[in-house]
Amino acid sequence: MVTQQHTASSVRISFTRLVEAVMNSALVRNLGPFVPIVLIWWLAVRFEIVPTAFISGPERVASSFGDLIYKGILPGYLVDSLIRLVAGVGYSLAIGLPLGFLIGLNGLARKFFWPLLMFFQAIGDIAWLPILIVWFGFSLTTVTLVIIYTVIFPLMVNIVAAIDSVPDDLVRAARSLGANRIQVVREVIIPGALPGVVTGIRTGLGYGWRALIAAEIIVGSSGIGFMMFDARRSSEITVVLVGMIVLGILWYATDSLILAPLERATVERWGMVTTAEYTEVA
């Protein structure tokens, strides 16, 4: 009898550990929240709670996804969008990083640039599209400028905020040890500001991704945004849903696999804490 109870207890413990391991796995953590959404979506279409003219079911979207890949349409448009995003973000970093540090470190530069920074940050990127179309037409330049405009301002604001967040005690301690201004900037301010800089890059990339899609919808001749907007001419709701899902998956993967670990590692290495308190996403 004791042996049977011990065996049953061991089985329960093993089962509990198995369930915990499954629930804590990266696959379940990342995909689990989407299961009820897909189920509700399928039920709404299956029982015609929502007319099929307005939304397609998951199985039709999956079939359209495979068809678009087989025909090469989706991969081609996706590559076009990624190239534009990389170009826009590259220019944004090349301009925003040095300018953000200049504004954050130099009092005169901050007095001059800060009001301009606040003013132009308040103007939405899409608001510039009409005048950019007049200047550059429906071109790659227009899309790239929209991305740069969208990314650069949150990046610079985060850099300035990160510099301001470096404790004055650390700066005074470095100066008391004989460090000059350049050494203080190099050894104290820049390392202390790096977590905020990475956060600004992560935030700016998110804004830039949305701006890219919006610009492609309005002025693009290729790309995921163009594919979605072009599909509405023939009322191909399925293609629009494919584009939306691809955008969400791509950004989620980029953020969870690249940007979030980079931010977490930066905080752990240079942040003003001993251990980064970030939720694991991968």
ZIGITA-V446638 format. One record per backbone hydrogen bond with DSSP energy under -0.5 kcal/mol. NH is the residue of the N-H (numbers start at 1). CO is the residue of the C=O. E is the energy in kcal/mol with one decimal. If there is no record, write none. Layout:
nh:NH co:CO e:E
nh:NH co:CO e:E
This chain:
nh:5 co:1 e:-2.4
nh:6 co:2 e:-2.6
nh:7 co:3 e:-2.4
nh:8 co:4 e:-2.8
nh:9 co:5 e:-2.6
nh:10 co:6 e:-2.3
nh:11 co:7 e:-2.2
nh:12 co:8 e:-2.3
nh:13 co:9 e:-2.4
nh:14 co:10 e:-2.5
nh:15 co:11 e:-2.7
nh:16 co:12 e:-2.7
nh:17 co:13 e:-2.5
nh:18 co:14 e:-2.2
nh:19 co:15 e:-2.6
nh:20 co:16 e:-2.5
nh:21 co:17 e:-2.5
nh:22 co:18 e:-2.4
nh:23 co:19 e:-2.8
nh:24 co:20 e:-2.1
nh:25 co:22 e:-1.0
nh:29 co:25 e:-2.4
nh:30 co:26 e:-2.4
nh:31 co:27 e:-2.5
nh:32 co:28 e:-2.4
nh:34 co:31 e:-1.3
nh:35 co:31 e:-0.8
nh:35 co:32 e:-1.3
nh:36 co:32 e:-0.6
nh:37 co:33 e:-0.6
nh:38 co:34 e:-2.6
nh:39 co:35 e:-2.3
nh:40 co:36 e:-2.7
nh:41 co:37 e:-2.4
nh:42 co:38 e:-2.7
nh:43 co:39 e:-2.6
nh:44 co:40 e:-2.5
nh:45 co:41 e:-1.8
nh:46 co:42 e:-3.0
nh:47 co:43 e:-2.4
nh:48 co:45 e:-1.1
nh:49 co:44 e:-2.1
nh:50 co:44 e:-1.6
nh:54 co:51 e:-1.8
nh:55 co:51 e:-1.2
nh:61 co:57 e:-2.0
nh:62 co:58 e:-2.6
nh:63 co:59 e:-2.0
nh:64 co:60 e:-2.5
nh:65 co:61 e:-2.5
nh:66 co:62 e:-2.2
nh:67 co:63 e:-2.0
nh:68 co:64 e:-2.7
nh:69 co:65 e:-1.9
nh:70 co:66 e:-2.5
nh:71 co:67 e:-2.1
nh:72 co:69 e:-0.9
nh:73 co:68 e:-1.2
nh:74 co:68 e:-1.3
nh:76 co:72 e:-1.5
nh:77 co:73 e:-2.4
nh:78 co:74 e:-2.6
nh:79 co:75 e:-2.4
nh:80 co:76 e:-1.9
nh:81 co:77 e:-2.2
nh:82 co:78 e:-2.4
nh:83 co:79 e:-2.4
nh:84 co:80 e:-2.0
nh:85 co:81 e:-2.3
nh:86 co:82 e:-2.8
nh:87 co:83 e:-2.3
nh:88 co:84 e:-2.6
nh:89 co:85 e:-2.9
nh:90 co:86 e:-2.4
nh:91 co:87 e:-2.2
nh:92 co:88 e:-2.1
nh:93 co:89 e:-2.6
nh:94 co:90 e:-2.2
nh:95 co:91 e:-1.9
nh:96 co:92 e:-3.7
nh:97 co:93 e:-1.8
nh:99 co:95 e:-1.6
nh:100 co:96 e:-2.8
nh:101 co:97 e:-2.1
nh:102 co:98 e:-2.2
nh:103 co:99 e:-2.5
nh:104 co:100 e:-2.2
nh:105 co:101 e:-2.2
nh:106 co:102 e:-2.1
nh:107 co:105 e:-0.6
nh:110 co:106 e:-2.2
nh:111 co:107 e:-2.2
nh:112 co:108 e:-1.8
nh:113 co:109 e:-3.1
nh:114 co:110 e:-2.3
nh:116 co:112 e:-0.6
nh:117 co:113 e:-2.9
nh:118 co:114 e:-2.6
nh:119 co:115 e:-2.2
nh:120 co:116 e:-2.7
nh:121 co:117 e:-1.8
nh:122 co:118 e:-1.1
nh:123 co:120 e:-0.7
nh:124 co:122 e:-0.6
nh:127 co:124 e:-0.6
nh:128 co:125 e:-1.4
nh:129 co:126 e:-1.2
nh:132 co:128 e:-2.5
nh:133 co:129 e:-2.7
nh:134 co:130 e:-1.6
nh:135 co:131 e:-2.1
nh:136 co:132 e:-3.3
nh:137 co:133 e:-1.8
nh:139 co:137 e:-1.9
nh:143 co:139 e:-1.4
nh:144 co:140 e:-2.7
nh:145 co:141 e:-2.5
nh:146 co:142 e:-1.8
nh:147 co:143 e:-2.0
nh:148 co:144 e:-2.6
nh:149 co:145 e:-2.6
nh:150 co:146 e:-1.9
nh:151 co:147 e:-2.5
nh:152 co:148 e:-2.5
nh:153 co:149 e:-0.8
nh:154 co:150 e:-0.6
nh:155 co:151 e:-1.6
nh:156 co:152 e:-2.2
nh:157 co:153 e:-2.5
nh:158 co:154 e:-2.1
nh:159 co:155 e:-2.0
nh:160 co:156 e:-2.4
nh:161 co:157 e:-2.4
nh:162 co:158 e:-2.4
nh:163 co:159 e:-2.4
nh:164 co:160 e:-2.3
nh:165 co:161 e:-1.2
nh:166 co:163 e:-1.1
nh:170 co:167 e:-0.7
nh:171 co:167 e:-1.2
nh:172 co:168 e:-2.8
nh:173 co:169 e:-2.3
nh:174 co:170 e:-2.1
nh:175 co:171 e:-2.2
nh:176 co:172 e:-2.3
nh:177 co:173 e:-1.0
nh:178 co:175 e:-1.7
nh:179 co:174 e:-2.2
nh:184 co:180 e:-2.5
nh:185 co:181 e:-2.4
nh:186 co:182 e:-2.6
nh:187 co:183 e:-3.2
nh:188 co:184 e:-2.0
nh:189 co:184 e:-2.2
nh:190 co:185 e:-2.7
nh:192 co:188 e:-2.1
nh:193 co:189 e:-2.1
nh:194 co:190 e:-1.3
nh:196 co:193 e:-0.5
nh:197 co:193 e:-2.1
nh:198 co:194 e:-2.7
nh:199 co:195 e:-2.0
nh:200 co:196 e:-2.2
nh:201 co:197 e:-2.2
nh:202 co:198 e:-2.5
nh:203 co:199 e:-2.7
nh:204 co:200 e:-2.9
nh:205 co:201 e:-2.4
nh:206 co:202 e:-1.6
nh:207 co:203 e:-2.1
nh:208 co:204 e:-2.8
nh:209 co:205 e:-2.4
nh:210 co:206 e:-1.6
nh:211 co:207 e:-2.4
nh:212 co:208 e:-2.4
nh:213 co:209 e:-1.8
nh:214 co:210 e:-2.2
nh:215 co:211 e:-2.7
nh:216 co:212 e:-2.5
nh:217 co:213 e:-2.0
nh:218 co:214 e:-1.5
nh:219 co:215 e:-3.4
nh:220 co:215 e:-0.8
nh:220 co:216 e:-0.9
nh:224 co:77 e:-0.5
nh:227 co:223 e:-2.4
nh:228 co:224 e:-2.3
nh:229 co:225 e:-2.3
nh:230 co:226 e:-3.0
nh:231 co:227 e:-1.5
nh:232 co:228 e:-0.7
nh:232 co:229 e:-0.6
nh:233 co:230 e:-1.2
nh:234 co:231 e:-0.8
nh:235 co:232 e:-1.0
nh:236 co:231 e:-2.7
nh:237 co:235 e:-1.7
nh:239 co:236 e:-0.6
nh:240 co:236 e:-1.5
nh:241 co:237 e:-2.4
nh:242 co:238 e:-2.2
nh:243 co:239 e:-2.4
nh:244 co:240 e:-2.2
nh:245 co:241 e:-2.6
nh:246 co:242 e:-2.7
nh:247 co:243 e:-2.3
nh:248 co:244 e:-2.3
nh:249 co:245 e:-2.8
nh:250 co:246 e:-2.7
nh:251 co:247 e:-2.3
nh:252 co:248 e:-2.5
nh:253 co:249 e:-2.6
nh:254 co:250 e:-2.4
nh:255 co:251 e:-2.9
nh:256 co:252 e:-2.7
nh:257 co:253 e:-2.4
nh:258 co:254 e:-1.6
nh:259 co:254 e:-1.9
nh:260 co:255 e:-3.7
nh:262 co:258 e:-1.9
nh:263 co:259 e:-2.7
nh:264 co:260 e:-2.7
nh:265 co:261 e:-2.8
nh:266 co:262 e:-2.1
nh:267 co:263 e:-2.3
nh:268 co:264 e:-2.4
nh:269 co:265 e:-1.9
nh:270 co:266 e:-3.2
nh:271 co:266 e:-0.7
nh:271 co:267 e:-1.6
nh:278 co:276 e:-1.1
